[in-house]
Amino acid sequence: MQRSLASAALLASWLACGARGLAAPPRPAAAVESEALARAAGNRPELAARIGRTLFRTVWPAQLVKVRVDGAGAHDVAGLVISGVKFHARLDAAAFTREVTALVRGAFAAAAVEEVDVWATVPLAVVPRETVGGDLAQPTTRVVYAVSVPRAELGRFAARLRRGDDVYWDPAWRASLGR
C-alpha cells in the first residue's frame, strides 16, 4: 500500500509537470546509467554516454531515443534524436521548443562539444519484405524537426528557436502537436 501511494504521488507529480510542458521528476541512478549506455552512439560513445548521464536523469515529455557524438581530432558534435510520436505528456510547438532548448543546454553542460544537432523522427510504414538494412535499405523514419546549435550561440539560441529561425518543422507534424 505504501509503495502504491508513493507511485501514485510520483505519477501525479509527473503529470502535473507534463501538463505545463516541463520535464518529469528525476529518474533513479541505475536507470540513468542503463539508458545512457544503451542509447549512446557515434564514434565517441563515451562522450555520448556522458551527455546521456545528464539528459536521462529526466523523463522528458518527448522521448529522447539516441545520443550520439561524432568527432574528428579535437572536434566533437553531439546529435540528439527525439521520438516524434508517443509523447509522455501533451506537447504543443512551444512546449516542444522548450524541451529542445533544455536538452541542448544539458548537452553543452555535460560535454565540451562544438555543436548540438537535434532532430525528431517519426516511423514510416514498412512494406512487408522491404529491405531495411544494407545497401538496398529503404528509410524507416522521417525527420519532422531539425535544428543545429553551435556552442558560440549558446547564450542566444533559445530566442532563435522560439522565433523558428533556421529550424526545420514538418508543417503537418507541427500542426498535429497539442491535439
Order of alpha helices (4+ residues) and beta strands (2+ residues): alpha-alpha-beta-alpha-beta-beta-alpha-beta-beta-alpha-beta-alpha
